[in-house]
C-alpha cells in the first residue's frame, strides 16, 4: 500500500506547502523556474519540509532527468554512473538534476569529487542537509551553490494543506470521518513537521476502524513529539537558550528548554555540567552558594539518574535564574589569558621563588621576600607580578 505521504506529495509548485520566501511569485526558486535557468543549490534545515519534493518539482519543470541519492546509502559507483549519463544528456541538451541528500555524512574531500561537474554544468546539483553547512560543507562547493535556508512549515500552512487534501485522504480511507478541528489539532502539535503530521494521521487512520477520527486517537498514535538533534546544531541552539534564559533571570524559560533536552534523552550530566559552569561564569561571588548547589546537583544526578534526576535540574535552574549575577570571574579569565598570549612566559620574580638548595639561595632565589605572618594582621606590600605586569589589576 502506497504511504499517505507519497500520495499527498505535491507535483507542482502551485501545490507546494510552505517556504513562501522561496517559491512564491517573484521569489528566487519561482523566478528560476520561470526563466528555465536553475543554478546548483543547497537546501538546509529542517526535516519534514519536503526538500526532496521541491527538487523533484524543479526537475519536472525544466524537463531534467532526475536522480536522487542519499550519501549514506549510495556508493561512488552510483555517482560515476550518473555522471556518465549526464555527459551523454549534455550532447542532446537535456539537463541532469542530481538531488544528494545528507551531504553532511561525507567528509569534505569526498565532496570535492563533484566540483568539476558542477563547474562545467554537467549536472545541476541540489544538496540537502539538516546540519549547519558552514561546518559540514566544503567552502569550494558552497561558493558554487546558492544556499537556501528552509523554514519549518507553520501550523496554518499544515492545516490548510491537510484540509485541502481531505477528499484525497477520504478516497483512500472512505470509512473514516475526519473533522476539521482534529486536523487543526494535528497541525498544532506536530512540531511544524508536515511529513510527521501526515505519518501520524496515517497511523491514527490505520488504528481506527469505522469511526470518527478524534484528538484522543491522534495522541494514542503519537510516537514522536519533539525534534532534537543531539549531535547537531539544535543541540547547541537549545543549550544556548538555557544559558541565556538563566543569565536573564528567567526560570520559566530555562526549565522549559531543559525539559526539551530531557524529553529527547539528552544526558542529564551534560546539562548539569553546563549549569555548573554557569554558576561560576555568571554568578560567582554574587552568590557563593550557587556553585556549591550546582556541584551537589551534579553529584546527585550521578547517584539517581533518569528520570528521577530531572527534578534536580529544575530545582537548580530556578535557583540559578533567581540568583544575583556577576561575570567578574569570566572577565578575569579573559584578561589573564590576554596577558599570557601577549607577553608569553614571563619569569617569576626572584623574591617569590622557593630556594630549597644553597645554589638557589646564592642565585638570590627568595631574597628580600617578606613573610606575611611577620607583619601585623599578616598584611604585607610586595610585588607578585613579573616586571612587565607590575601593578596589574584585573578587577
C-alpha positions as CSV (number, residue, x, y, z in Angstrom):
1,X,0.0,0.0,0.0
2,X,1.4,3.4,-1.0
3,X,2.1,5.6,2.0
4,X,-0.1,8.6,2.6
5,X,2.9,10.9,2.5
6,X,3.6,9.7,-1.1
7,X,0.0,10.0,-2.2
8,X,-0.2,13.6,-0.9
9,X,3.2,14.7,-2.2
10,X,2.8,17.9,-4.3
11,X,3.6,17.5,-8.0
12,X,3.7,21.2,-8.9
13,X,5.0,24.4,-7.3
14,X,1.4,25.7,-7.1
15,X,0.6,23.0,-4.6
16,X,3.8,23.1,-2.6
17,X,3.5,23.8,1.1
18,X,5.4,26.5,3.0
19,X,8.7,28.1,2.0
20,X,6.9,31.2,0.8
21,X,10.2,33.1,0.8
22,X,11.5,30.8,-1.9
23,X,8.6,29.6,-4.0
24,X,6.0,32.5,-4.1
25,X,5.8,34.7,-7.1
26,X,9.0,36.9,-7.6
27,X,10.8,34.7,-5.0
28,X,14.1,33.0,-6.1
29,X,13.0,29.5,-7.0
30,X,9.8,30.5,-8.8
31,X,11.9,33.1,-10.7
32,X,14.5,30.4,-11.7
33,X,11.7,28.1,-12.9
34,X,10.1,30.9,-14.9
35,X,13.4,31.7,-16.6
36,X,14.2,27.9,-17.0
37,X,17.6,28.5,-15.6
38,X,18.4,26.6,-12.4
39,X,21.7,27.0,-10.5
40,X,23.1,24.4,-8.2
41,X,21.6,24.9,-4.8
42,X,22.0,23.8,-1.2
43,X,18.8,23.3,0.8
44,X,19.3,23.5,4.5
45,X,17.2,22.7,7.5
46,X,14.8,21.3,8.9
47,X,13.4,17.8,8.5
48,X,9.9,17.2,7.2
49,X,9.5,20.3,4.9
50,X,9.7,18.4,1.6
51,X,13.1,19.4,0.3
52,X,13.2,16.3,-1.8
53,X,9.7,17.1,-3.2
54,X,10.8,20.6,-4.2
55,X,13.8,19.1,-6.0
56,X,11.5,16.8,-7.9
57,X,9.2,19.7,-8.9
58,X,12.2,21.7,-10.1
59,X,13.4,18.7,-12.3
60,X,10.0,18.2,-13.7
61,X,9.5,21.9,-14.5
62,X,12.8,22.1,-16.6
63,X,12.3,18.6,-18.1
64,X,15.5,17.4,-16.5
65,X,16.5,13.8,-15.9
66,X,16.3,13.4,-12.1
67,X,18.5,11.3,-9.9
68,X,18.1,11.1,-6.1
69,X,20.9,9.8,-3.9
70,X,21.4,9.5,-0.2
71,X,25.1,9.9,0.7
72,X,24.6,7.4,3.5
73,X,23.4,4.5,1.2
74,X,25.0,5.4,-2.1
75,X,28.3,4.3,-3.4
76,X,31.0,6.0,-5.5
77,X,29.9,3.8,-8.5
78,X,26.4,5.2,-8.3
79,X,27.6,8.7,-8.8
80,X,30.0,7.7,-11.5
81,X,27.2,6.1,-13.5
82,X,25.0,9.3,-13.1
83,X,27.9,11.5,-14.4
84,X,28.2,9.3,-17.5
85,X,24.5,9.7,-18.2
86,X,24.7,13.4,-17.5
87,X,27.6,13.8,-20.1
88,X,25.5,11.9,-22.6
89,X,22.5,14.2,-21.8
90,X,24.6,17.2,-22.4
91,X,25.0,16.2,-26.1
92,X,21.3,16.3,-26.5
93,X,20.7,19.5,-24.5
94,X,18.9,17.6,-21.7
95,X,19.6,18.9,-18.2
96,X,20.5,16.5,-15.5
97,X,19.5,17.3,-11.9
98,X,21.0,15.3,-9.0
99,X,19.5,15.6,-5.6
100,X,22.0,14.5,-3.0
101,X,20.6,14.1,0.5
102,X,22.5,14.1,3.8
103,X,25.6,15.8,2.4
104,X,27.0,16.2,5.9
105,X,27.5,12.5,6.1
106,X,30.6,12.6,3.8
107,X,33.8,14.4,4.5
108,X,35.0,17.4,2.6
109,X,37.5,15.6,0.4
110,X,34.7,13.3,-0.7
111,X,32.5,16.3,-1.5
112,X,35.3,17.6,-3.8
113,X,34.7,14.8,-6.3
114,X,31.6,16.7,-7.6
115,X,33.3,20.1,-8.0
116,X,34.4,19.7,-11.7
117,X,31.0,18.5,-12.8
118,X,29.2,21.4,-11.1
119,X,31.7,23.9,-12.5
120,X,31.2,22.6,-16.1
121,X,27.5,22.4,-15.8
122,X,27.5,18.7,-16.5
123,X,25.0,18.4,-13.6
124,X,22.7,20.7,-11.7
125,X,23.3,19.8,-8.1
126,X,20.8,20.2,-5.3
127,X,22.2,19.3,-1.9
128,X,20.2,18.8,1.3
129,X,21.4,18.9,4.9
130,X,19.9,19.4,8.3
131,X,23.3,20.5,9.6
132,X,25.0,23.9,9.5
133,X,26.8,24.0,6.1
134,X,29.4,26.3,7.5
135,X,30.8,23.4,9.4
136,X,29.9,20.4,7.1
137,X,30.2,21.6,3.5
138,X,33.3,22.3,1.5
139,X,33.8,26.0,1.0
140,X,34.6,25.5,-2.7
141,X,31.2,23.9,-3.1
142,X,29.4,26.5,-1.0
143,X,30.8,29.2,-3.3
144,X,29.4,27.4,-6.4
145,X,25.9,26.8,-5.0
146,X,23.0,29.1,-3.9
147,X,22.2,28.5,-0.3
148,X,18.6,28.5,0.6
149,X,17.6,28.1,4.3
150,X,14.2,26.3,4.6
151,X,11.8,27.2,7.4
152,X,9.6,25.0,9.5
153,X,6.1,24.8,8.0
154,X,3.8,26.8,10.2
155,X,0.7,25.3,11.6
156,X,-1.6,27.4,9.4
157,X,0.0,26.0,6.2
158,X,-0.1,22.5,7.6
159,X,-3.8,22.8,8.5
160,X,-4.6,24.4,5.1
161,X,-2.8,21.6,3.2
162,X,-4.5,18.8,5.2
163,X,-7.9,20.4,4.8
164,X,-7.4,20.8,1.0
165,X,-6.3,17.2,0.8
166,X,-9.2,15.8,2.9
167,X,-11.1,14.5,-0.1
168,X,-8.0,12.6,-1.3
169,X,-7.4,11.2,2.2
170,X,-11.1,10.0,2.5
171,X,-10.8,8.5,-1.0
172,X,-8.2,6.1,0.4
173,X,-10.0,5.7,3.8
174,X,-13.7,6.0,2.8
175,X,-15.0,4.6,6.1
176,X,-13.4,7.4,8.1
177,X,-14.8,10.8,9.1
178,X,-12.2,13.5,9.6
179,X,-13.5,16.7,11.4
180,X,-11.6,19.9,10.7
181,X,-11.0,20.6,14.4
182,X,-9.0,17.3,14.5
183,X,-6.9,18.4,11.6
184,X,-6.3,21.7,13.3
185,X,-5.2,19.9,16.5
186,X,-2.8,17.8,14.4
187,X,-1.3,20.8,12.7
188,X,-0.7,22.5,16.1
189,X,1.0,19.5,17.7
190,X,3.5,18.0,15.2
191,X,6.4,20.4,15.6
192,X,6.0,22.2,12.3
193,X,6.9,18.9,10.5
194,X,4.4,18.2,7.7
195,X,5.8,14.7,7.0
196,X,5.4,13.9,10.7
197,X,1.8,15.2,10.6
198,X,0.9,13.1,7.6
199,X,2.6,10.0,9.1
200,X,0.8,10.5,12.4
201,X,-2.5,10.9,10.6
202,X,-2.0,7.7,8.7
203,X,-1.1,5.8,11.9
204,X,-4.2,7.0,13.5
205,X,-6.4,6.1,10.5
206,X,-4.9,2.6,10.5
207,X,-5.7,2.2,14.2
208,X,-9.2,3.4,13.7
209,X,-12.0,1.2,12.4
210,X,-15.2,2.6,11.1
211,X,-15.1,5.5,13.4
212,X,-14.7,9.2,13.5
213,X,-11.1,10.4,13.9
214,X,-10.6,12.1,17.3
215,X,-7.9,14.0,19.1
216,X,-7.6,11.2,21.6
217,X,-6.8,8.7,18.8
218,X,-4.1,11.1,17.4
219,X,-2.5,11.2,20.9
220,X,-2.6,7.4,21.1
221,X,-0.9,7.2,17.7
222,X,1.8,9.7,18.7
223,X,5.3,8.3,18.5
224,X,7.5,11.4,18.4
225,X,6.6,14.8,19.9
226,X,9.9,16.6,19.9
227,X,12.6,17.3,17.3
228,X,16.0,17.4,18.8
229,X,19.4,16.5,17.2
230,X,21.8,15.5,19.9
231,X,24.8,15.7,17.5
232,X,23.8,18.7,15.5
233,X,23.1,22.4,15.7
234,X,19.7,22.1,17.5
235,X,21.7,20.6,20.5
236,X,23.7,23.8,20.7
237,X,20.8,26.1,20.0
238,X,18.8,24.7,22.9
239,X,21.7,24.7,25.4
240,X,22.3,28.3,24.4
241,X,18.7,29.1,25.1
242,X,19.1,27.5,28.6
243,X,22.2,29.6,29.3
244,X,20.7,32.9,28.1
245,X,17.4,32.3,30.0
246,X,19.4,31.7,33.2
247,X,21.5,34.8,32.6
248,X,18.4,36.9,32.0
249,X,16.9,35.6,35.3
250,X,14.0,33.8,33.5
251,X,13.5,30.5,35.4
252,X,10.4,29.6,33.4
253,X,12.1,29.6,30.0
254,X,15.2,27.8,31.5
255,X,13.1,25.0,32.8
256,X,11.2,24.7,29.5
257,X,14.4,24.4,27.4
258,X,15.9,21.9,29.9
259,X,12.8,19.8,29.7
260,X,13.1,19.9,25.9
261,X,16.5,18.4,26.1
262,X,15.5,15.7,28.6
263,X,12.4,14.8,26.5
264,X,14.8,13.6,23.8
265,X,17.2,11.7,26.1
266,X,19.9,14.2,26.4
267,X,22.5,13.1,29.0
268,X,21.4,14.9,32.2
269,X,25.1,15.1,33.3
270,X,25.8,17.2,30.2
271,X,23.1,19.7,31.3
272,X,24.4,19.6,34.9
273,X,28.0,20.4,33.7
274,X,26.7,23.4,31.7
275,X,24.8,24.7,34.8
276,X,27.9,24.1,36.9
277,X,29.9,26.3,34.5
278,X,27.1,28.9,34.6
279,X,27.2,29.1,38.4
280,X,30.8,30.2,38.2
281,X,30.8,32.2,35.0
282,X,27.6,34.3,35.5
283,X,27.1,34.3,39.3
284,X,30.4,33.6,41.2
285,X,30.8,35.8,44.3
286,X,27.4,37.4,43.9
287,X,26.1,34.2,45.5
288,X,28.7,31.7,46.7
289,X,26.0,29.0,47.3
290,X,25.2,28.8,43.6
291,X,28.4,26.9,42.8
292,X,28.0,24.6,45.8
293,X,24.5,23.7,44.9
294,X,25.4,23.1,41.2
295,X,28.1,20.7,42.3
296,X,25.8,18.9,44.7
297,X,23.2,18.5,41.9
298,X,25.8,17.1,39.6
299,X,26.7,14.5,42.3
300,X,23.1,13.7,43.0
301,X,22.4,13.1,39.3
302,X,25.2,10.6,39.2
303,X,23.6,8.7,42.1
304,X,19.9,8.9,40.9
305,X,19.9,9.0,37.1
306,X,16.9,9.5,34.8
307,X,14.0,10.0,35.0
308,X,14.1,11.0,38.7
309,X,17.0,13.4,38.4
310,X,15.1,15.7,36.1
311,X,13.6,17.5,39.1
312,X,17.1,18.2,40.4
313,X,17.9,20.1,37.3
314,X,14.7,22.1,37.6
315,X,15.5,23.0,41.2
316,X,19.0,24.1,40.2
317,X,17.7,26.1,37.2
318,X,15.2,28.0,39.3
319,X,17.9,28.8,41.9
320,X,20.5,30.0,39.3
321,X,18.0,32.1,37.4
322,X,16.9,33.9,40.6
323,X,20.4,34.3,42.0
324,X,22.2,37.7,41.6
325,X,24.5,37.8,38.6
326,X,28.2,38.8,38.2
327,X,30.5,37.9,35.3
328,X,33.6,39.2,37.1
329,X,35.4,35.9,37.2
330,X,34.7,35.5,33.5
331,X,36.3,38.8,32.8
332,X,39.3,37.9,34.9
333,X,39.7,34.6,32.9
334,X,39.7,36.6,29.6
335,X,42.1,39.3,30.9
336,X,44.7,36.8,32.2
337,X,44.6,34.8,29.0
338,X,45.1,38.0,27.0
339,X,48.2,38.9,29.1
340,X,49.6,35.4,28.7
341,X,49.1,35.5,24.9
342,X,50.6,38.9,24.7
343,X,53.6,38.5,27.0
344,X,54.3,34.8,26.9
345,X,56.3,33.0,29.6
346,X,57.4,35.9,31.8
347,X,59.8,34.9,34.6
348,X,58.6,34.6,38.2
349,X,60.2,37.4,40.3
350,X,63.2,36.2,42.2
351,X,61.9,37.1,45.7
352,X,58.8,34.8,45.5
353,X,60.7,31.8,44.2
354,X,61.4,29.0,46.7
355,X,65.0,28.3,47.5
356,X,65.3,24.7,48.7
357,X,69.1,24.4,47.8
358,X,72.2,26.5,48.7
359,X,72.9,27.1,45.0
360,X,69.4,28.6,44.5
361,X,69.9,30.9,47.5
362,X,73.2,32.0,46.1
363,X,71.3,32.9,42.9
364,X,69.1,35.2,45.0
365,X,66.0,33.0,44.9
366,X,63.8,34.1,47.8
367,X,65.9,37.1,48.5
368,X,64.1,40.0,50.2
369,X,60.9,38.0,50.4
370,X,58.6,39.4,53.1
371,X,56.9,36.7,55.1
372,X,53.3,37.9,55.7
373,X,52.9,36.4,59.1
374,X,55.8,38.6,60.4
375,X,53.7,41.7,59.8
376,X,50.6,43.0,61.7
377,X,47.4,41.2,60.5
378,X,49.5,39.3,58.0
379,X,49.4,42.2,55.6
380,X,52.4,42.9,53.5
381,X,53.2,45.1,50.5
382,X,55.3,43.4,47.8
383,X,55.1,42.8,44.1
384,X,53.9,39.4,42.9
385,X,53.8,40.1,39.1
386,X,56.6,40.0,36.6
387,X,58.2,43.4,35.9
388,X,56.1,43.8,32.6
389,X,52.8,43.4,34.5
390,X,53.8,45.3,37.6
391,X,50.8,46.8,39.4
392,X,48.3,45.0,37.1
393,X,44.7,44.9,38.4
394,X,42.1,42.5,36.9
395,X,39.2,43.7,39.0
